[in-house]
Amino acid sequence: MTQIVAPFQQFFDLDGGPLNNGYIYIGTAGANPITSAITLYWDAAFSLPAVQPLRTVTGYISISVTPAIVYTTEDNYSLLVR
C-alpha cells in the first residue's frame, strides 16, 4: 500500500484560511522554540541554512514566494506558529 502525502505542509490562521505573512519558529523539543531555536536547512544535504522565523505565503513555509521544505537533524522539536 502506498500513502499519498502532500509535498508541503500548510498552516492556517485563526479564521481557517491559509496563513499569509506568518511566522514559524522551530526549537528544542519541550522548550520555547523562540528562545531555543534549532538549526534548520532549506535542503536535504544540510548545506543551505534557513534563518528563523520562517515566513509563510498562502499557508506554506516559503523562500521568497516559493513553497519550501525545511530540514533538521533533530528527531523531535517544538513548533510555534504566529
Helices and strands as residue ranges (DSSP letters): E 23-28, E 40-41, E 49-50, E 54-57, E 60-63, E 66-67, E 77-81
